[in-house]
Amino acid sequence: MGFNLDVLLAQVDGILSADNGELSQLRRQRIIKSAVERYSQDRPDDVATDVTGDGGKYYGIAASLTSWIEGNSRVVSVEYPAATVASDEQPTMLEAEDWLDDYWAGGTRYLFLPNHSPASTEAMRVLYTVPYAWTASTVTTAVLQVAHGFTTSSVIYLDPDDSTWKSAASAEIATHTVSVVTDADNFTANVYEADIPAGDFFALCNLAAGLCCEAIATKYSRTSDSPIGLDSVDHPSRAPEFAQRAKELIDMYEDHMGLNAEQVRTGSGAFVDMDTAPGWPSGRQYLFHGRNTR
């Protein structure tokens, strides 16, 4: 089940009472996307891929695990040989000392199997973490915009300054993708969605709202009192108010996620327990990964 940006935004705005215009809708949407990126580090999604053997011990990760995101992904487990589910075969999971996912040579990362060499007639099933991806939802917006200049699959956003749709430099900052170009003046766009687990929806929205409060606190901390007499808002005093609210909301998120001072979070959802971290290979990190394995 995916949650699109409109649904996430509605929940975040409900927490923020966002009708006061402190952050534009586009800014809030982009903060939500950054919250999903952080959530993906704390509790990443995972993907299982079958890799056919070649008789060797080294398998290029970029070539073998096509959803791998360098800097974010980590191998969770390796099953060899891969069981045939339809035949009710028993899975055989390799032990920790039987694989290493961070062997580098010539600028290439390899999955190294020190004790096995799968034949070309065999496959291993590799489970690894990935960030939650943003994809086009079924929720569409039909737009009339003269000479819009978009093509199918253009990634776009609605600019709050002039209320026109513009091309995004990358999908990371886009809110929609163009699905249909009717003509030079008309197009249809689909809002992005993320396939996050339903059980973490409210926690994720608390995180996003907390990050919004941090942004508002920063804005107020940089703003002097208005010289206009009608503006009675004491801007500097509001900064700590929003900073405190940010802390409360982010604490709620971290409580839900089980984050605490006894665990040190690193990238890709990895946590190292300083008392029990295994020594091989290279102090391999414990991983918290998603439950919606594909």
C-alpha positions, 0 to 999 in steps of 0.5 A: 500500500502506497501513501501519496504526497497529498495524503502525507501532506494532509496529515502533516498539515493537520499536525502543524495547523499549516494554514498560517503560511509559515512554509509553502506547500512545496517546501512542506512536500519536499520536507516530507520527501526528506523525512522518507529518506531519513525513515529509509535509513532507520527502517529501510525497505528490502528486495530479494534478488536471485543471482545465477552462479558463474562458478566463481566467488565474486559477484559484482553488486551493481550488476547482480543486484539491480535495485542496489543504491550505493551508500544506502544498501546493505546485504541482509542475508544470502540463501544458497542454494536458492530454494524453489518455493513451489516445491516446498524446498527448505531454505538454506541460509549462509552463515555470517562468515560465508559472505561479505558485501563490501569487498572492493577491487578496481572501483567495483563492489563485490559480493564475496563468497569465501566458502562457496562457488555457485555453479551456472546451474545454481542460484543464490537468493540475496536479500538487501536493503533499499530506500523507499522509492517514490513512484507515480500514483494513480492520483492525477491532476489535469493542467492547462498551462500555455506552452508548458514544454513538458514531455511524458515522464517529465518530473515537475513541481508547482512553483509557489511564487508564480503558480506555474508548473516547472521542471525539476532538476531531479526526481528528488525535488519533484512532486509529480511526474507527467503521464499524458501530454495532450497538446502543447497547452495541456497535460496530466500529472501523477502525484508521487507516492511512497510504499511505506508500511501502514504501521509507520504512517503516523510516525513518519508524519510526526517526523516530517512535521518535526522537520517542518518545525525545525525549518520554521524555527530556523526562519524565525531565528533569522528574522528581526521584529517587523518594523510594521506596527500592525505585525505584532509577532515577536519573531525571535521568541517564536524560534524556541517554541518551534524548536521545542515542538520539533523536538517533541515530534521527532522524539515521538517518531524515534520512540515509535521506531525504537531508537535510543541512546544505547544504539548508534545509528549509521547509514542504511538503517544500521545499528551497532550495539557497542557491547555485542557487535560481532567481530567478523567481517569488519564488525558487521552491523545489525540491520533493521529492515522492512517487512514488505520484502519483494 
